[in-house]
């Protein structure tokens, strides 16, 4: 697969740059393949990172000009400091009103749906919310995919529910497309391939 400029959309490139921070090429490849329905090799991801100057920054060192998180903060060795000094400050997103939509580093749009639950439950991926409003809860063994491959195009007609095996089959044989109708056809092909293998295995047992 070519590592040209059209491999990812601009939105996906931004998300992947964020995802690359602190991660190896192998880790990044696994995440990108899962998030964007791709079947990239580690060598391809390494080439993309080099060509797009997406440095993971894994050496953990402060660079000149960077501001430490605790600059200007008072520290000391008294009381229960060792138990409390690393508590994070209230998340900026937590101050946003209900209905606020944000793009996160995972490449998905999130929407704030609650102010009272624990923080991790106050936000929900918009595409999952829209699907569940139309079709009910998403089974744990199923995955939502974007028919045109664009996670920012969040409308019910651009979403499809597939099994993990179907998703793997599509990635393995390149059955995804930017054309929603072709992707729908790819899903049907994946289902047929899986069924044929199951029948063949049954005959050989």
C-alpha positions as CSV (number, residue, x, y, z in Angstrom):
1,X,0.0,0.0,0.0
2,X,1.4,3.4,-0.9
3,X,2.3,5.8,1.9
4,X,1.2,8.8,-0.2
5,X,-0.6,11.9,0.9
6,X,-4.0,10.4,0.3
7,X,-3.6,7.5,2.7
8,X,-5.4,9.3,5.4
9,X,-7.8,12.2,5.5
10,X,-6.6,15.5,7.0
11,X,-8.7,14.8,10.1
12,X,-7.3,11.3,10.4
13,X,-3.7,12.6,10.0
14,X,-4.3,15.1,12.9
15,X,-5.7,12.2,15.1
16,X,-2.8,9.9,14.2
17,X,-0.2,12.5,15.0
18,X,-1.7,12.8,18.5
19,X,-2.0,9.0,18.8
20,X,1.7,8.6,17.9
21,X,2.9,10.5,21.0
22,X,4.5,8.1,23.4
23,X,3.8,5.1,21.2
24,X,6.0,2.8,19.2
25,X,5.3,2.2,15.5
26,X,4.0,-1.2,16.4
27,X,1.6,0.1,19.0
28,X,0.5,2.9,16.6
29,X,-0.1,0.5,13.8
30,X,-2.4,-1.7,15.9
31,X,-4.4,1.3,17.1
32,X,-4.7,2.9,13.6
33,X,-5.8,-0.4,12.0
34,X,-8.5,-0.8,14.6
35,X,-9.7,2.8,14.6
36,X,-9.7,3.4,10.8
37,X,-10.4,-0.1,9.5
38,X,-7.0,-0.4,7.8
39,X,-4.6,-3.3,7.4
40,X,-1.2,-1.4,7.6
41,X,2.1,-3.1,8.3
42,X,4.4,-1.8,11.0
43,X,7.0,-0.9,8.2
44,X,4.4,1.2,6.5
45,X,3.5,3.1,9.6
46,X,7.2,3.7,10.2
47,X,7.5,5.2,6.7
48,X,4.5,7.3,7.2
49,X,5.8,8.7,10.5
50,X,9.2,9.5,8.9
51,X,7.6,11.1,5.8
52,X,5.2,13.2,7.9
53,X,7.6,13.9,10.7
54,X,5.3,12.4,13.3
55,X,7.7,11.8,16.2
56,X,6.5,9.7,19.1
57,X,8.7,11.5,21.5
58,X,9.4,8.4,23.5
59,X,12.7,9.4,25.1
60,X,10.8,11.1,28.0
61,X,13.2,14.0,28.1
62,X,12.2,17.7,28.5
63,X,13.2,19.7,25.5
64,X,14.4,23.3,25.7
65,X,11.5,25.7,25.9
66,X,9.0,23.2,27.3
67,X,7.2,24.2,30.4
68,X,7.1,21.7,33.3
69,X,3.7,20.8,34.6
70,X,4.5,22.0,38.1
71,X,6.2,25.3,37.2
72,X,5.2,28.0,39.7
73,X,3.5,25.5,42.0
74,X,4.6,25.3,45.6
75,X,5.9,21.9,46.8
76,X,7.0,20.6,50.2
77,X,7.6,17.5,52.3
78,X,4.8,17.9,54.8
79,X,1.5,16.3,55.6
80,X,0.1,13.8,53.0
81,X,1.9,15.4,50.1
82,X,3.1,12.2,48.6
83,X,-0.5,11.0,48.3
84,X,-1.9,14.1,46.8
85,X,0.7,16.1,44.9
86,X,0.1,14.2,41.6
87,X,-3.7,14.6,41.5
88,X,-4.8,16.1,38.2
89,X,-6.7,19.3,38.0
90,X,-10.3,19.3,36.8
91,X,-10.4,18.4,33.2
92,X,-11.1,21.4,31.0
93,X,-13.8,19.5,29.1
94,X,-15.7,19.0,32.4
95,X,-16.6,22.7,32.4
96,X,-18.3,22.5,29.0
97,X,-22.1,22.5,28.8
98,X,-24.2,19.5,27.8
99,X,-24.4,18.9,24.1
100,X,-20.8,20.2,23.5
101,X,-19.0,18.2,20.8
102,X,-15.2,17.8,20.7
103,X,-12.8,16.0,18.5
104,X,-10.4,13.9,20.5
105,X,-7.1,12.3,19.7
106,X,-8.8,9.0,18.9
107,X,-10.2,10.6,15.7
108,X,-13.8,10.4,16.9
109,X,-16.3,13.2,17.8
110,X,-17.4,13.0,21.4
111,X,-20.5,14.7,22.9
112,X,-21.2,15.6,26.5
113,X,-24.4,13.9,27.7
114,X,-24.3,14.2,31.5
115,X,-22.9,16.4,34.3
116,X,-23.5,14.1,37.3
117,X,-21.8,10.8,36.4
118,X,-18.1,10.1,36.8
119,X,-16.1,12.0,34.2
120,X,-15.4,9.0,32.0
121,X,-19.2,8.5,31.7
122,X,-20.1,12.1,31.0
123,X,-19.0,12.0,27.4
124,X,-19.9,9.5,24.6
125,X,-18.7,8.9,21.1
126,X,-21.3,10.7,18.9
127,X,-21.6,7.9,16.4
128,X,-22.4,5.4,19.1
129,X,-25.0,7.7,20.5
130,X,-26.7,8.2,17.2
131,X,-26.7,4.5,16.4
132,X,-28.2,3.6,19.8
133,X,-30.9,6.2,19.4
134,X,-32.0,4.5,16.2
135,X,-31.2,0.8,16.9
136,X,-30.7,0.3,20.6
137,X,-27.6,-0.9,22.5
138,X,-24.5,-2.1,20.6
139,X,-23.6,-5.7,21.5
140,X,-20.1,-6.1,23.0
141,X,-19.0,-8.5,20.2
142,X,-20.0,-6.0,17.5
143,X,-18.3,-2.9,16.1
144,X,-19.6,0.2,14.4
145,X,-17.9,1.2,11.2
146,X,-18.1,4.3,8.9
147,X,-19.2,3.2,5.5
148,X,-17.1,6.0,3.8
149,X,-14.2,5.6,6.2
150,X,-14.6,9.1,7.6
151,X,-15.1,9.1,11.4
152,X,-16.2,12.8,11.2
153,X,-19.1,12.0,8.9
154,X,-21.5,11.1,11.7
155,X,-24.9,10.3,10.2
156,X,-27.0,7.1,10.7
157,X,-26.8,6.3,7.0
158,X,-23.0,6.2,7.2
159,X,-22.9,3.7,10.0
160,X,-22.9,-0.1,9.9
161,X,-22.7,-2.8,12.6
162,X,-20.3,-5.6,11.9
163,X,-18.8,-8.5,13.9
164,X,-15.1,-8.6,14.8
165,X,-14.6,-11.5,12.3
166,X,-16.4,-9.5,9.5
167,X,-14.2,-6.4,10.3
168,X,-11.1,-8.5,10.2
169,X,-12.1,-10.1,6.9
170,X,-12.7,-6.7,5.3
171,X,-9.3,-5.4,6.5
172,X,-7.6,-8.5,5.3
173,X,-9.0,-8.4,1.8
174,X,-9.3,-4.7,1.3
175,X,-13.1,-4.6,1.2
176,X,-13.4,-1.1,2.6
177,X,-14.1,1.8,0.4
178,X,-14.7,5.5,0.5
179,X,-17.9,4.7,-1.4
180,X,-20.5,3.7,1.1
181,X,-22.3,1.4,-1.4
182,X,-19.1,-0.4,-2.2
183,X,-18.4,-0.9,1.5
184,X,-21.9,-2.3,2.0
185,X,-21.0,-4.8,-0.8
186,X,-17.7,-5.5,1.0
187,X,-19.6,-6.4,4.2
188,X,-21.8,-8.9,2.3
189,X,-18.7,-10.4,0.7
190,X,-17.1,-10.8,4.1
191,X,-20.2,-12.5,5.5
192,X,-20.3,-14.9,2.6
193,X,-16.5,-15.7,2.9
194,X,-16.9,-16.5,6.6
195,X,-19.9,-18.7,6.0
196,X,-18.2,-20.6,3.2
197,X,-15.1,-21.2,5.4
198,X,-17.4,-22.5,8.2
199,X,-19.2,-24.9,5.8
200,X,-15.8,-26.1,4.4
201,X,-14.5,-26.7,7.9
202,X,-17.6,-28.6,8.8
203,X,-17.2,-30.9,5.8
204,X,-13.6,-31.6,6.7
205,X,-14.2,-32.3,10.4
